[in-house]
Amino acid sequence: MPQASSFPWRFAAPRTVVRLAIAALMTVSPFMASAQPAYPSKPIRIVAPFPPGNSSDVAARFLSEQLSEKLGQSVVVEKKVGAAGQLGASYVAKSDPDGYTLLMTSTSAAISPAIYKSLPFDIVEDFTPIVQVAVSPMVLLTRADFPQGKLEDFVAEIRKNPKSYSYATAGTGTIQHLTMAAFLSRLGVDVLGVPYKGSPQALTDLIGGQVQFMFDAVLSAKPHFESGRLKPIAVASAAPTPQLPGIPAAAQSAVPELKDFVIEGWVGLLGPKGMPADIARRLNQEIVTIITSPAMQDRLAKANIAVAPANSPQQFGTFLRTDVKRWQDIASAARIPKE
């Protein structure tokens, strides 16, 4: 009898243990989840893939200071320069998508698919959009002594004597090159282009008279306007920009082919693909608050950088996809072969 009475007990005990174990797990699991460290719990790196002085580099350094205060963690800018920004972008694309390694990039990232046959990453598919930080309209400029100062007169002159002129670019496939390609394509004019290894060299030869005109970003060109060595003819924006007061927008000119000619460079922050949406939103909200503050806007304006309108990660993602497609269309229309 004792054996019979103990028989059920031997089988009930394991079931009881299992129930107790499950109950314990259900009690502990929420605690464990809530014990996860809040973001950010360690320093954040913003990878800057372009040389010092580039608009993305300047924006990264300005933002890192304020973002550190907002997040209560150190935000450092890490240089990974090379291969037209591809080195830094590739590094971030392969990083853990935990929000601690970010990429401050620019228009070059959207242009690359249009000019390279293969890339180590897909700028749309391999990254998480966070926020567009800044915009920079492209400006058409000539030497200060160029006789035509109005856009309409400038267009009439190069249409009349296209073989008499040449234009500079910061290199094949750069935003300076593709902006001019789009400009001349609309006008139906063929002018000799001279590629340089960067904007500084192109501007030097423009000032020296070896070439007659070029498109460049306000950031790098404005000091030469202020010194009187170069003359801005028009900006490739929908309306005149506060960065160049008094300079007309090409889209508002009397040249019908340029009615909607708007080409702006941009700076934006990305994370690796798969970054949690709540982290992207948090970073977006903090950065939008920073760049829309009067103090930061004034600081960026002094560096010739215009703040982008407030935008969400989704809006920046949509913009990025559209921009990649636009540059592909421009490169195709200009018959620029991929490298």
N, C-alpha and C positions, 0 to 999 in steps of 0.2 A: 504493500500500500504506500509506504513512503516513496517508493520509486515511481509509482503511478502518479502521486500528487505532485512530484517534482518535474514530471515530464512536460507539462504545459509551460511551466516556468522557464525551462531551459530555452524554449523557442520564443517566448514572449520577450525575454531580455534583449536580444538583438534588435527586435522591432522598436522597442522602447528607446534604445540607444540611438537608432537611426533618426527617430522623431525628435529626440533631444538635440541631435547634431544639426538637423535641418533648422530647427527653431533657433539654435545658436547662430547659425550662418545668417539667417534672416535678420537677426538682431545686429550682428556685427557688420554686415555688408553696407548699410547706409552710413554707419560710422566711418568705415574705411573710405567710402566715396567722399564724405565730407572732409576727410583728413587730407585729401589731395591738396598740395600747395596752390595757392591762388596765383594767377598770372599777373605780373611776372615775378618769379622767385629767384632769378639770377640775371646777370647782365645780358643785354641785347646787343647784337652786332648789326650794323647797317653796312652792307658791302657797297662801296663806291667803285664802279668799274671803269671810270674815266679819269683822266689826268686832273690835277689841281686846277681850279679856275673854271672848269666846266660847270654849267648850271646845276647839274645833278649833284656834283661834288659840293658846291656852295650850299645848296638846299639841305643836303644831308648834314652838313656841319652845323648849320643854323638850327635845324630841327632837333638834333641830338641833344643839345643843351636843354631846351624847353621840355622835350619828351622825358628826359631823365627826371626832371622835377615833377612832372605829371604822374609818372608811373612809380616813382620812388625806387627806381633801379638805375644803375649806370647804363647809358646807351652810348656805345662807342662806334666810331666810323672806321671801317677797316678797308684799306686800299687793296684792290686786286685788279690792276690795270693790265690790259693786253688784248690783242685780237679784236680791236674795235668794240670793246665791252663784253665780248663773248666769254672771256676768262672768268670774270666775276659772276656773270649770269649763270654760267655752267656750274660754278661752285655752289651757288645758292640753290639751283634746281636740284642738286644732289643732296642737299642738307636735310636734316630732320625737319618735318613740317610742324614744329612745336612753337613757332613764333619767336624764336630767339636768334634766327639768322634771316635777315631781310635784304632786299635788293633795291637800291635807289637808282633807277635807270631813266632813260630818256627816249626820244624819238628814234634814235639809232636802233633800238631793240625792235621797233615796228618795221623799220626799213630793211633790216637784215634778211628776212625771208624773201624779199624782192630782188636781192643782189647776190645771194649765196646759194649755190646748188644744194649744199647740205650744212646743217648746223647741229651742234651737240645738244640742242634743246629746242622746244617749241614754245615761243614766248606767250602764246595763248593757252596751250594745253598743259604746260609743265609748271605753271605758276598760279598763285592765288592773288587776285587783284585786291589791293587794300585802299589806296587813295591816289588820285591825281593831285599833285602838289602845286605845280606851276605851269604857266604857258609862256611862250616867247614867240611873238610874231616875227616872221622873216621880213627883212627890209631890203629894198633895192637901193644900192648905193653906187655912186660914181666918185671920181676925183672932184675936188672942190671947183676946179676950173672947167669942168665939162659944160659946154655951152647950153645944153638943154636941161632946164631945171624942173619943168613940169612933166608929169608922166605922159600926157598926150603928145607933147613935143618929142619926148624921148622915144616913144613908140614909133612915131612918124619917121624919125631919123634912122633908126635901125632897120625899119622896113625899106627905106629908100637906099641905104648903103650897108647892107648886112656884112659884106666882105671887108668893110673897113674897120670892123670891130672884133674884139675877142672878150670873153668873159672868164673870170676865175672861179674855181670851186675849191673846196677844202679836200677834194679827193673824189674819185669816181664812186658813185653810190652814196655819197653823203647827202644830208638834207639840203645843203647849199646847191649841190649838183641837181638833185631831183626837183627842187623848187624852180630852178632856172629852166630845166627841161620842160616842166609843165607850163611855165610862163611863155616860153618861145613856141611851144607846140600850139598853144591857144592863138598866138599871133600869126602862126604860119610862117615863121622866120627861122632861117638856119644860120647860126652864128658860131664861130669857132670857140670851143671850150678848152680851157687850160687847167688841168688838175694839179693841185699842190698837195703837199703833205701836211695838211692842217690849215685852219683859218688864219693864224698869224702870218704864215708865209704868203698866203693869197692876198691878205690885206696889205702887206708890205709892197708887193708888186703892183697892186692897184694904186697905192699912193705914189709909187715910182713911175707909173704910166705905162708899164709893160702890158697891162690889160686895162680895159676901159670901164667895166662894171661887174657887179656880182650881187648875189643875195647872201645875206648873213644874218645871224641872230643879233638882236639888239644888245645882248650882254657883251659880246665881243666887239661890236661895231661902234657903239655909242661913244666911247672915249675918243675915237677918231673924228666923230662929228663935232664933239665939244672942242677939240683942238683946231678945227677948221681945215683939216687935211682931206676929209671926205664929205660928201653931200648926200643926204638921204632923199630919194626921189618919191618913194611910196612904200607903205607897209602892206603886206599880204594878209590883211585882216578885214573883218566885216565893217569895222569903223575905226577911226583914228585911235591910236593908243596913247594913254597918258605918259608912257615912257618917251614918246616922241611928239610932243605938242606941236601942232601946226603942220605936221606931215600928213598928207591925205592917204586914205585907204584906197588901194587899187580897186577894190570892189565897188567903190563909190565914184570912180572916175568916169570920164566920157568915152572910154574905150569899151565898146559893147562886149568884146570877147573876154573882158576881165570882170564882168558884172558880179560874178560870185567867186572870184579868185581869193580864196582864204586858205592859207597854209601857215600853221603855227607849230612850232616845236613844243614839246611838253616834258615835264619831269614827273615821275610817279613812283610809288612804293609798291613792291610786290613781295610775296612770300612764296615758299615752295608749294607745290601742288599738295592738296590734302590738309592744309592748315585749318584748324578748327574755325568755324564761322564766327564764334563768339569772340575769339582773339582778333580776327580781322576787323570785326565791328568795333571792338574796344580801341584798337590802334587808329582806326578811321576817325572815330569820334574825338579822340584826344588830339590828333593832328589837325583836323578841321578847326577845332577850337583854337589851336595855336596859330595857324596861318591866317585865320580871319580876325585875329586880334589886331588893333591899330598899331601896336608896337612892332609886331612881327611884319606886318605889311609894309611899314615904313622901312624896316631894316632890309627886307628883301628888295624893295623899290630902289634903295640906295645901291644895291648890287645889280640893278637893272633886271630884276626878276619879278614878273607879275604873278600874283597868286591866282590859282585856278578857282573857279566857282566851287562852292561846297558840293561834294559828290559822295555817293555811297560806294561800297565795294562793287555792287552790281552795276552801277552806272559806269564806273571806271572800266569794268570788264567789258561792257558793251562798247565803250569808246575804243578800247584797245583792239577789239576784233575789227571794228570799222576802219581804224587807222591802218592796220596791217593790210587790209584789202585795198585801201586807197593807194598806198605806196606801190603795191603790186601792179595796180592799174596804170599808175604814172610811169613806172619802169617799163612796162610792156608797151605803152604808147610811144615812149621815147626810144624803144628798141635797144635798151641797155642790156647787154648779155650778162648772164649770171656767171660769177667767178667760181 
